[in-house]
C-alpha cells in the first residue's frame, strides 16, 4: 500500500515537472525594441520595457551569494545600480550574452576604499553551453558568478530585441 502511494506521488511529481519544463513562454513581439530593463533581485525578476510599457517579465537566477550589492571580485553577488547594456556576444560560454557596464564610477570607488578589485564581466546570459536542457529548472537556485541567468530561449529573445546602450537598473 505504501509503495503504491509512493509510486503515485512520484508519477504526479514527474508529470508536474514535465508540464513545467514544456509549458511555452510567450516571446516578445517581433517588432519590439526594448529600451529599459529593470531588475528586482529580491523578487528574482527582470522587467523589459518599450517606451515605459511592460512587455515581458522574466524569472531570473542571480549570483550564488545574491543578497547585497556586489563589491569585489569573486564575492558571488550581482551588482546593484544603474548601468547600460554595453556589448552583445553571440558566442558566449553561456549560449549568448548581453554585457552590463559594471563597474561604474561608484563601484570602482567603493572597491578602492576596500583595497580590492571590483571584478567585472557581468552579463545577462543563458545556460552554460551543453546545459540548455536544464531550461527553466535553472531558476530553482542562484548559480551564476554574479550575472543574471535566463534560459537559452529567453536570451535569444532578449538578444534580438535589446540594443547596445539600453539602460538597466538593478535594485535590491
N, C-alpha and C positions, 0 to 999 in steps of 0.2 A: 504494500500500500504506500509506504513512504517513498520507495523507489519510483513508483508510478507518478506520484505527485512531484517529485524532484525532476523527473523526465518532462512532465508537462510544463513546469516552471522554466526549465532550460529551453524548451521549444518556444515558449512565449517570449522569452528574452531574446533568443536568436531572431525570431520574426520581427520583433520591435527594432532590433539593431539593423536588420536588413532594410526595413522601411525607412528608418532614419538615414541610413547611408545612401539609399537610392532616391529619396524624395528630391525632386529637382528644385534648385534655387532659381528664382527669377533673375534674368540677366538685365543689364542696363539697356535702355532703348538704343537702337543702332546709331542715332544721331546725337546721343548725349555727349556733352563736353563738361566734365567735372571741373569746377573752378574753386572748390573748397572742400577740404577734408577735416573732420572733427573727430578726435579720439577721446573716449572716456575710459581710462584704464580701469577704474573700479568696476565698471559695468562690462568690460571686455567688448566694447562696441566701437566701431568706426562708422561714421556717417558720411555719405558722399552727397554733395550738393551741386546743383547747377543753378546759378542766379538765385541763391537763397531758397531754392525748392529742394527738399529732401528727395533724392532719387532712390537711394538704397542704404540699408543698414547692414553692416557686416559683423558677425560674431568673430572675434579675433583671439589669437594667443599672443602672449607678451614674453618678455624676458623671464628666465627661470626664477628670478627673485623680483616679482613685479611691483611690490609695494615700495613707494618712494621714488624720488627723482634720480635718474642716472647722474652720477657724479664723477666716477673714474672708470678707466678701462678695466674690464673684467668683472664689474660688480653685478652683472646679470639683470640690470634694471633697464627699463625702457625710458627714454628721456621724457621730460615734460617741458612744454613751452611752445613758442611759435617758430616754425621752420618752413621750408619750402621743399617741394619735390625738385631735386636738382640733377638727377640722372635717371636713365632708363636702361636696363640691361636685359636683353632677350636671352642671354646665355649664362645665367646665374647658376651657382651650385644648388640653388633652391628654385628651380624651374625658371622663373623670371623675377625681376625686382624693380622697384621704384626707389631711388635713393632719397634719403631725408637729409637735409642740410645740417645735421648735428655734427659738431658742436657749434653753437652760436657764440657771440662775444661773452654773454653772461656765463655760459657753461665753461668756457675757457678760463675766465677769471676765477670762478669757483674752484676749479680743479687746481689752478695755480696756487691759490691760498692753501690748498691741502698738500701742495708739493707733489702732485700726481699727474699722470697723463689722463686726458679726457676720454680716450678711446674714440671710436668713430665707426664708420662703415655701417650705419644704422639704415635699415631698409624696411619697406613693406614687401614681403616675398611669399612665394608659395612654399610647398613642401620640398624637402631635400630630394634631389634627383634620385629616382628609383624608389621613392616612398610615396608617390602620388596616390597609391591605392588606399592609403590611410584616410584620405579625404576629410570629411567633417569630423572624424574622430580626433584629429589633432587638437580640436577645441577643448578637449577634456582636461588638458593640463597646459601650463605655460612652459614652453620648451625652447624658445629662441635664446640667443645670447644678449638680447636687448632690443631686437627688432619686433616688427608687427607681423605675425604669421596669419596667412589666409590659405584657402585651398588653391590648388593649381587653376581650377576653373575661375575662381574669383580674381586671382592675379592676372589671368588672361583678359578678363573683362576690364579690370582697372587699367591694365597696361594700354589697352586700346582707347580708353576714354579720359585718362588723366595726363595732361601735358606737363612737360617740364616747366617749372615756375609756379605751379599750383600751391597755394598756401595750405599748410597742415598745422592745426593746433592740437597739441596733446595735453590733455588735462588729467589730474589725478583720478 
